[in-house]
Amino acid sequence: MQNIIRFGVSIDEKLLDRFDSIISEKGYVNRSEAIRDLIRDMLVKEETSDPEAGVIGTLTLVYSHDVHEISDKLNDVQHEHFGKIISTVHVHMDEHNCLEVLLLKGSASEVKRIADNLLAIKNVRHGKLTVTSAGHYHE
Protein backbone atom coordinates (compact mmCIF):
# COMPACT_ATOMS: atom_id res chain seq x y z
CA MET A 1 0.00 0.00 0.00
CA GLN A 2 1.20 3.48 -0.83
CA ASN A 3 1.88 6.06 1.83
CA ILE A 4 -0.82 8.68 1.90
CA ILE A 5 0.26 12.18 2.87
CA ARG A 6 -2.25 14.72 4.06
CA PHE A 7 -1.46 18.38 3.58
CA GLY A 8 -3.29 21.65 4.05
CA VAL A 9 -3.95 24.30 1.45
CA SER A 10 -4.76 27.94 2.06
CA ILE A 11 -7.26 29.18 -0.51
CA ASP A 12 -9.61 32.11 -1.04
CA GLU A 13 -13.19 31.23 -0.07
CA LYS A 14 -14.70 32.30 -3.40
CA LEU A 15 -12.13 30.29 -5.33
CA LEU A 16 -12.87 27.23 -3.19
CA ASP A 17 -16.62 27.69 -3.67
CA ARG A 18 -16.13 27.76 -7.45
CA PHE A 19 -13.88 24.71 -7.29
CA ASP A 20 -16.40 22.80 -5.14
CA SER A 21 -19.17 23.68 -7.57
CA ILE A 22 -17.20 22.42 -10.56
CA ILE A 23 -16.05 19.19 -8.94
CA SER A 24 -19.60 18.50 -7.78
CA GLU A 25 -20.90 18.97 -11.34
CA LYS A 26 -18.23 16.59 -12.61
CA GLY A 27 -19.17 13.96 -10.04
CA TYR A 28 -16.11 13.92 -7.81
CA VAL A 29 -16.84 12.45 -4.41
CA ASN A 30 -14.32 14.70 -2.68
CA ARG A 31 -11.73 17.41 -3.18
CA SER A 32 -8.83 15.00 -2.81
CA GLU A 33 -9.79 13.07 -5.96
CA ALA A 34 -10.16 16.30 -7.94
CA ILE A 35 -6.80 17.62 -6.72
CA ARG A 36 -5.11 14.29 -7.55
CA ASP A 37 -6.51 14.53 -11.11
CA LEU A 38 -5.23 18.10 -11.45
CA ILE A 39 -1.78 17.01 -10.30
CA ARG A 40 -1.77 14.04 -12.70
CA ASP A 41 -2.79 16.33 -15.55
CA MET A 42 0.06 18.70 -14.77
CA LEU A 43 2.55 15.83 -14.61
CA VAL A 44 1.38 14.43 -17.97
CA LYS A 45 1.64 17.90 -19.55
CA GLU A 46 5.17 18.23 -18.21
CA GLU A 47 6.13 14.75 -19.38
CA THR A 48 4.71 15.24 -22.89
CA SER A 49 6.37 18.64 -23.31
CA ASP A 50 9.68 16.83 -23.90
CA PRO A 51 9.99 16.49 -27.73
CA GLU A 52 11.47 13.00 -27.30
CA ALA A 53 8.82 11.74 -24.88
CA GLY A 54 6.73 8.83 -26.08
CA VAL A 55 3.12 9.92 -26.44
CA ILE A 56 -0.23 8.78 -27.69
CA GLY A 57 -2.28 11.45 -29.42
CA THR A 58 -5.76 11.85 -30.77
CA LEU A 59 -6.23 14.23 -33.65
CA THR A 60 -9.75 15.31 -34.50
CA LEU A 61 -10.38 16.85 -37.92
CA VAL A 62 -13.55 18.34 -39.38
CA TYR A 63 -13.82 19.02 -43.09
CA SER A 64 -16.30 19.18 -45.94
CA HIS A 65 -16.10 16.21 -48.26
CA ASP A 66 -17.58 18.46 -50.98
CA VAL A 67 -14.18 20.13 -51.36
CA HIS A 68 -12.41 18.43 -54.23
CA GLU A 69 -9.44 16.25 -53.37
CA ILE A 70 -9.38 16.97 -49.62
CA SER A 71 -9.90 13.29 -48.79
CA ASP A 72 -7.04 12.37 -51.12
CA LYS A 73 -4.74 14.95 -49.51
CA LEU A 74 -5.60 13.73 -46.01
CA ASN A 75 -5.05 10.12 -47.05
CA ASP A 76 -1.72 10.95 -48.71
CA VAL A 77 -0.35 12.51 -45.51
CA GLN A 78 -1.69 9.61 -43.43
CA HIS A 79 -0.05 7.04 -45.72
CA GLU A 80 3.26 8.90 -45.47
CA HIS A 81 3.11 8.33 -41.71
CA PHE A 82 1.44 4.90 -41.61
CA GLY A 83 3.84 3.66 -38.94
CA LYS A 84 2.80 6.40 -36.51
CA ILE A 85 -0.95 6.37 -37.20
CA ILE A 86 -2.40 3.41 -35.34
CA SER A 87 -6.06 3.84 -36.17
CA THR A 88 -8.57 6.15 -37.79
CA VAL A 89 -12.30 6.60 -37.46
CA HIS A 90 -14.27 8.39 -40.16
CA VAL A 91 -17.75 9.70 -39.35
CA HIS A 92 -20.23 11.32 -41.70
CA MET A 93 -21.58 14.22 -39.63
CA ASP A 94 -24.19 15.14 -42.23
CA GLU A 95 -24.49 15.08 -46.02
CA HIS A 96 -21.58 17.51 -46.41
CA ASN A 97 -19.28 17.28 -43.39
CA CYS A 98 -16.93 14.61 -42.12
CA LEU A 99 -15.17 14.11 -38.84
CA GLU A 100 -12.02 12.05 -38.69
CA VAL A 101 -10.25 10.95 -35.53
CA LEU A 102 -6.72 9.62 -35.78
CA LEU A 103 -4.82 7.79 -33.08
CA LEU A 104 -1.10 8.56 -33.31
CA LYS A 105 1.84 7.08 -31.43
CA GLY A 106 5.46 8.24 -31.37
CA SER A 107 7.66 10.92 -29.93
CA ALA A 108 5.93 14.16 -28.98
CA SER A 109 7.70 16.00 -31.80
CA GLU A 110 6.72 13.38 -34.41
CA VAL A 111 3.08 13.33 -33.35
CA LYS A 112 2.89 17.13 -33.33
CA ARG A 113 4.54 17.38 -36.77
CA ILE A 114 2.08 14.90 -38.29
CA ALA A 115 -0.86 16.71 -36.70
CA ASP A 116 0.41 20.07 -37.95
CA ASN A 117 0.75 18.66 -41.49
CA LEU A 118 -2.84 17.41 -41.45
CA LEU A 119 -4.27 20.55 -39.84
CA ALA A 120 -2.52 22.73 -42.42
CA ILE A 121 -4.30 21.07 -45.34
CA LYS A 122 -6.45 23.63 -47.07
CA ASN A 123 -10.16 23.39 -46.18
CA VAL A 124 -9.71 21.49 -42.93
CA ARG A 125 -12.29 23.50 -41.00
CA HIS A 126 -11.28 22.59 -37.49
CA GLY A 127 -8.94 20.27 -35.71
CA LYS A 128 -7.37 19.60 -32.38
CA LEU A 129 -4.54 17.44 -31.13
CA THR A 130 -4.63 16.02 -27.62
CA VAL A 131 -1.62 14.13 -26.31
CA THR A 132 -1.15 11.97 -23.27
CA SER A 133 1.26 9.43 -21.88
CA ALA A 134 1.10 6.35 -19.72
CA GLY A 135 2.22 8.55 -16.82
CA HIS A 136 5.72 7.42 -15.95
CA TYR A 137 5.57 9.33 -12.68
CA HIS A 138 4.71 7.50 -9.48
CA GLU A 139 1.32 8.09 -7.94
Buried (B, 14 or more C-beta within 10 A) or exposed (E): EEEEEEEEEEEEEEEEEEBEEEBEEEEBEEEEEBBEEEEEEEBBEEBBEEEEBBBBBBBBBBBBBEBEEBBEBBEEBBEEBEEBBEEBEEEEEEEEBBBBEBBBBBBBEBBBBBBEBBBEBEEBEEBEBEBBBEEEEEE
